[in-house]
Amino acid sequence: MGLERITFSPEILGGRVTFRGLRISVSHIVNLVANRMTVPEILAEFPDLEDEDIRQSLQYAARLADDQIVPLLLSTS
């Protein structure tokens, strides 16, 4: 499955990753999910988004985090 809804343009939101050229950043939506906002709540707050946008935002975040080791998080001190 692709991430065709995830877009990037230097002219939109200063080049941040967005959805379908909308002025809604992927990072903002992932943050809302991480802070326990439900998909129906997000869709009510952002009527231009669709359920598939939110699913792809989480896929995008997962791909970015895949197999990356952050040494500070692994520290035992």
DSSP file (Angstrom, degrees, kcal/mol; ACC not computed):
  #  RESIDUE AA STRUCTURE BP1 BP2  ACC     N-H-->O    O-->H-N    N-H-->O    O-->H-N    TCO  KAPPA ALPHA  PHI   PSI    X-CA   Y-CA   Z-CA
    1    1 A M              0   0    0      0, 0.0     2,-0.1     0, 0.0     0, 0.0   0.000 360.0 360.0 360.0 134.2    0.0    0.0    0.0
    2    2 A G        -     0   0    0      1,-0.0     3,-0.1     3,-0.0     0, 0.0  -0.223 360.0-125.4 -88.4 179.7    1.3    3.4   -1.0
    3    3 A L    >   +     0   0    0      1,-0.1     3,-1.6     3,-0.1    -1,-0.0  -0.376  50.5 147.1-119.2  50.6    1.2    6.7    0.7
    4    4 A E  T 3   +     0   0    0      1,-0.3    -1,-0.1    15,-0.0    16,-0.1   0.671  68.9  57.8 -65.8 -17.2   -0.4    8.6   -2.2
    5    5 A R  T 3  S+     0   0    0     -3,-0.1    15,-3.0    47,-0.1     2,-0.6   0.622  87.3  88.4 -86.4 -13.5   -2.3   10.9    0.2
    6    6 A I  E <   +A   19   0A   0     -3,-1.6     2,-0.3    13,-0.2    13,-0.2  -0.764  62.3 175.3 -88.7 121.8    0.9   12.1    1.9
    7    7 A T  E     -A   18   0A   0     11,-2.8    11,-2.9    -2,-0.6     2,-0.4  -0.828  22.3-157.5-129.3 164.3    2.3   15.1    0.0
    8    8 A F  E     +A   17   0A   0     -2,-0.3     9,-0.1     9,-0.2     8,-0.1  -0.994  16.5 162.9-142.4 131.9    5.1   17.6    0.2
    9    9 A S    >   -     0   0    0      7,-0.5     3,-1.7     3,-0.4     6,-0.7  -0.948  36.5-140.1-149.6 130.3    5.4   21.0   -1.3
   10   10 A P  T 3  S+     0   0    0      0, 0.0     4,-0.2     0, 0.0     6,-0.1   0.751 105.3  57.9 -59.6 -22.1    7.8   23.8   -0.4
   11   11 A E  T 3  S+     0   0    0      3,-0.1     2,-0.5     2,-0.1     3,-0.1   0.575  95.6  72.5 -84.8  -9.7    4.9   26.3   -0.9
   12   12 A I  S X> S-     0   0    0     -3,-1.7     3,-1.7     1,-0.2     4,-0.5  -0.930 119.3 -21.5-115.1 123.1    2.6   24.6    1.7
   13   13 A L  G >4 S-     0   0    0     -2,-0.5     3,-1.2     1,-0.3    -1,-0.2   0.830 119.2 -62.4  51.1  38.7    3.2   24.9    5.4
   14   14 A G  G 34 S-     0   0    0      1,-0.2    -1,-0.3    -4,-0.2    -3,-0.1   0.761 101.1 -51.8  63.6  25.3    6.8   25.8    4.8
   15   15 A G  G <4 S+     0   0    0     -3,-1.7    -1,-0.2    -6,-0.7    -2,-0.2   0.552  94.7 149.3  90.2   7.7    7.5   22.4    3.2
   16   16 A R    <<  -     0   0    0     -3,-1.2    -7,-0.5    -4,-0.5     2,-0.3  -0.352  58.4 -93.5 -70.9 157.7    6.1   20.2    6.0
   17   17 A V  E     +A    8   0A   0     -9,-0.1     9,-2.4   -11,-0.0    10,-0.5  -0.571  58.2 168.8 -73.8 130.1    4.5   16.9    5.0
   18   18 A T  E     -AB   7  25A   0    -11,-2.9   -11,-2.8    -2,-0.3     2,-0.6  -0.630  36.9 -89.5-130.9-174.3    0.8   17.3    4.5
   19   19 A F  E >  S-A    6   0A   0      5,-1.0     3,-3.6     3,-0.3   -13,-0.2  -0.928  92.4 -31.8-106.7 120.5   -2.3   15.5    3.2
   20   20 A R  T 3  S-     0   0    0    -15,-3.0    -1,-0.1    -2,-0.6   -14,-0.1   0.761 118.3 -56.4  47.0  34.2   -3.2   15.8   -0.5
   21   21 A G  T 3  S+     0   0    0      1,-0.2    -1,-0.3   -16,-0.2     2,-0.1   0.530 102.2 139.7  77.4   5.2   -1.8   19.4   -0.6
   22   22 A L    <   -     0   0    0     -3,-3.6     2,-0.8     2,-0.1    -3,-0.3  -0.355  67.3-111.6 -74.9 162.2   -4.1   20.6    2.3
   23   23 A R  S    S+     0   0    0     -5,-0.1     2,-0.4    -3,-0.1    -1,-0.1  -0.285  86.3 105.7 -90.7  49.5   -2.7   22.9    4.9
   24   24 A I        -     0   0    0     -2,-0.8    -5,-1.0    -5,-0.2     2,-0.2  -0.988  66.6-135.8-128.7 118.9   -2.9   20.1    7.6
   25   25 A S  B  >  -B   18   0A   0     -2,-0.4     4,-1.6    -7,-0.2    -7,-0.3  -0.487   7.9-137.0 -81.7 145.7    0.4   18.6    8.6
   26   26 A V  H  > S+     0   0    0     -9,-2.4     4,-2.6     1,-0.2     5,-0.2   0.892 105.8  57.4 -61.1 -41.2    0.8   14.9    9.0
   27   27 A S  H  > S+     0   0    0    -10,-0.5     4,-2.2     1,-0.2    -1,-0.2   0.864 103.2  53.5 -62.4 -35.2    2.8   15.4   12.3
   28   28 A H  H  > S+     0   0    0      2,-0.2     4,-2.0     1,-0.2    -1,-0.2   0.924 111.0  45.3 -65.0 -43.5   -0.2   17.4   13.8
   29   29 A I  H  X S+     0   0    0     -4,-1.6     4,-2.2     2,-0.2    -2,-0.2   0.907 112.0  51.0 -68.6 -41.5   -2.6   14.5   13.1
   30   30 A V  H  X S+     0   0    0     -4,-2.6     4,-2.5     1,-0.2    -1,-0.2   0.901 109.8  52.1 -61.1 -39.6   -0.1   11.9   14.4
   31   31 A N  H  X S+     0   0    0     -4,-2.2     4,-1.5    -5,-0.2    -1,-0.2   0.896 107.3  51.7 -63.4 -40.5    0.3   14.0   17.5
   32   32 A L  H  <>S+     0   0    0     -4,-2.0     5,-2.5     2,-0.2    -2,-0.2   0.922 111.2  47.4 -62.3 -43.2   -3.5   14.1   18.0
   33   33 A V  H ><5S+     0   0    0     -4,-2.2     3,-1.8     1,-0.2    -2,-0.2   0.921 109.6  53.6 -62.6 -43.7   -3.7   10.3   17.7
   34   34 A A  H 3<5S+     0   0    0     -4,-2.5    -1,-0.2     1,-0.3    -2,-0.2   0.785 106.1  54.2 -62.2 -26.9   -0.8    9.9   20.2
   35   35 A N  T 3<5S-     0   0    0     -4,-1.5    -1,-0.3    -3,-0.2    -2,-0.2   0.053 125.9-100.7 -99.0  25.3   -2.7   12.1   22.6
   36   36 A R  T < 5 +     0   0    0     -3,-1.8     2,-0.4     1,-0.2    -3,-0.2   0.648  68.1 151.4  71.5  22.0   -5.8    9.9   22.4
   37   37 A M      < -     0   0    0     -5,-2.5    -1,-0.2    -6,-0.2     2,-0.1  -0.712  43.9-126.5 -78.5 134.1   -8.0   11.8   20.1
   38   38 A T     >  -     0   0    0     -2,-0.4     4,-2.5     1,-0.1     5,-0.2  -0.356  15.3-112.4 -80.7 161.3  -10.2    9.4   18.2
   39   39 A V  H  > S+     0   0    0      1,-0.2     4,-2.7     2,-0.2     5,-0.2   0.926 118.7  51.2 -59.4 -46.1  -10.5    9.2   14.5
   40   40 A P  H  > S+     0   0    0      0, 0.0     4,-1.9     0, 0.0    -1,-0.2   0.894 110.5  49.9 -59.6 -37.3  -14.1   10.4   14.5
   41   41 A E  H  > S+     0   0    0      2,-0.2     4,-1.9     1,-0.2    -2,-0.2   0.916 111.7  47.8 -65.4 -42.3  -13.0   13.4   16.7
   42   42 A I  H  X S+     0   0    0     -4,-2.5     4,-2.4     1,-0.2    -1,-0.2   0.923 111.5  50.1 -64.3 -44.0  -10.2   14.3   14.3
   43   43 A L  H  < S+     0   0    0     -4,-2.7    -1,-0.2     1,-0.2    -2,-0.2   0.848 110.2  50.5 -64.9 -33.6  -12.5   14.0   11.3
   44   44 A A  H  < S+     0   0    0     -4,-1.9    -1,-0.2    -5,-0.2    -2,-0.2   0.873 113.7  45.1 -69.1 -36.9  -15.0   16.3   13.0
   45   45 A E  H  < S+     0   0    0     -4,-1.9    -2,-0.2     1,-0.3    -1,-0.2   0.814 124.5  33.5 -74.8 -32.0  -12.3   18.8   13.7
   46   46 A F    ><  +     0   0    0     -4,-2.4     3,-2.2    -5,-0.2    -1,-0.3  -0.738  67.6 178.2-126.4  80.4  -10.8   18.6   10.2
   47   47 A P  T 3  S+     0   0    0      0, 0.0    -1,-0.1     0, 0.0    -4,-0.1   0.666  77.4  65.3 -63.1 -16.4  -13.7   18.0    7.8
   48   48 A D  T 3  S+     0   0    0      2,-0.0     2,-0.2     0, 0.0    -5,-0.1   0.661  90.3  84.2 -77.8 -14.9  -11.3   18.1    4.8
   49   49 A L    <   -     0   0    0     -3,-2.2     2,-0.3    -6,-0.2    -3,-0.0  -0.490  65.1-153.7 -85.4 158.0   -9.6   14.9    6.0
   50   50 A E    >>  -     0   0    0     -2,-0.2     4,-1.4     1,-0.1     3,-1.1  -0.875  32.9-104.1-125.4 160.7  -10.8   11.4    5.4
   51   51 A D  H 3> S+     0   0    0     -2,-0.3     4,-2.1     1,-0.3     3,-0.2   0.865 120.8  57.4 -51.3 -41.1  -10.3    8.2    7.4
   52   52 A E  H 3> S+     0   0    0      1,-0.2     4,-2.5     2,-0.2    -1,-0.3   0.824 100.0  58.9 -63.1 -32.1   -7.7    7.0    4.9
   53   53 A D  H <> S+     0   0    0     -3,-1.1     4,-1.9     2,-0.2    -1,-0.2   0.927 107.4  46.0 -61.2 -44.6   -5.6   10.2    5.5
   54   54 A I  H  X S+     0   0    0     -4,-1.4     4,-1.8     2,-0.2    -2,-0.2   0.912 111.8  51.2 -67.0 -42.2   -5.3    9.3    9.2
   55   55 A R  H  X S+     0   0    0     -4,-2.1     4,-1.9     1,-0.2    -1,-0.2   0.925 111.7  47.4 -60.4 -44.6   -4.4    5.7    8.4
   56   56 A Q  H  X S+     0   0    0     -4,-2.5     4,-2.6     1,-0.2    -1,-0.2   0.823 106.0  58.6 -69.0 -29.6   -1.7    6.8    6.0
   57   57 A S  H  X S+     0   0    0     -4,-1.9     4,-2.2     2,-0.2    -1,-0.2   0.902 108.1  46.3 -64.4 -38.3   -0.3    9.3    8.5
   58   58 A L  H  X S+     0   0    0     -4,-1.8     4,-2.3     2,-0.2    -2,-0.2   0.870 111.5  51.0 -71.5 -36.3    0.2    6.5   10.9
   59   59 A Q  H  X S+     0   0    0     -4,-1.9     4,-2.4     2,-0.2    -2,-0.2   0.919 110.2  50.4 -62.9 -42.9    1.8    4.3    8.2
   60   60 A Y  H  X S+     0   0    0     -4,-2.6     4,-2.0     1,-0.2    -2,-0.2   0.931 111.4  47.5 -60.4 -47.1    4.1    7.2    7.3
   61   61 A A  H  X S+     0   0    0     -4,-2.2     4,-1.8     1,-0.2    -1,-0.2   0.892 111.1  51.8 -62.5 -40.2    5.1    7.7   11.0
   62   62 A A  H  X S+     0   0    0     -4,-2.3     4,-1.2     1,-0.2    -1,-0.2   0.899 108.8  50.2 -64.2 -40.5    5.7    3.9   11.3
   63   63 A R  H  < S+     0   0    0     -4,-2.4     3,-0.2     1,-0.2    -1,-0.2   0.884 109.4  51.3 -65.9 -37.4    8.0    3.9    8.3
   64   64 A L  H  < S+     0   0    0     -4,-2.0    -1,-0.2     1,-0.2    -2,-0.2   0.862 114.9  42.8 -66.2 -34.3   10.0    6.8    9.6
   65   65 A A  H >< S+     0   0    0     -4,-1.8     3,-1.7    -5,-0.2    -1,-0.2   0.603  84.5 125.5 -87.0 -12.0   10.5    5.1   12.9
   66   66 A D  T 3< S-     0   0    0     -4,-1.2     3,-0.1     1,-0.3    -3,-0.0  -0.267  89.0 -17.2 -58.1 122.4   11.2    1.6   11.4
   67   67 A D  T 3  S+     0   0    0      1,-0.2     2,-0.6    -2,-0.1    -1,-0.3   0.644  94.4 140.3  59.3  19.7   14.5    0.2   12.7
   68   68 A Q    <   -     0   0    0     -3,-1.7     2,-0.6     2,-0.0    -1,-0.2  -0.827  38.9-154.1 -93.8 128.6   15.8    3.5   13.9
   69   69 A I        -     0   0    0     -2,-0.6     3,-0.1    -3,-0.1    -3,-0.0  -0.891   3.2-158.8-104.2 126.0   17.7    3.2   17.2
   70   70 A V    >>  -     0   0    0     -2,-0.6     3,-1.4     1,-0.2     4,-1.0  -0.889   6.3-156.4-104.2 105.2   17.8    6.3   19.3
   71   71 A P  H >> S+     0   0    0      0, 0.0     4,-0.6     0, 0.0     3,-0.5   0.807  89.3  58.9 -54.3 -35.4   20.8    5.9   21.7
   72   72 A L  H >4 S+     0   0    0      1,-0.2     3,-0.5     2,-0.2    -2,-0.0   0.849 104.4  51.2 -64.8 -31.8   19.5    8.2   24.3
   73   73 A L  H <4 S+     0   0    0     -3,-1.4    -1,-0.2     1,-0.2    -4,-0.0   0.742 109.3  51.0 -75.8 -21.9   16.3    6.1   24.7
   74   74 A L  H << S+     0   0    0     -4,-1.0    -1,-0.2    -3,-0.5    -2,-0.2   0.499  82.9 118.4 -91.6  -5.3   18.5    3.0   25.2
   75   75 A S    <<  -     0   0    0     -4,-0.6    -3,-0.0    -3,-0.5     0, 0.0  -0.353  50.9-158.6 -65.5 139.1   20.7    4.5   27.9
   76   76 A T              0   0    0      1,-0.2    -1,-0.1    -2,-0.0    -4,-0.0   0.457 360.0 360.0 -95.4  -2.9   20.5    2.7   31.2
   77   77 A S              0   0    0      0, 0.0    -1,-0.2     0, 0.0    -2,-0.1   0.481 360.0 360.0 -85.8 360.0   21.8    5.7   33.2
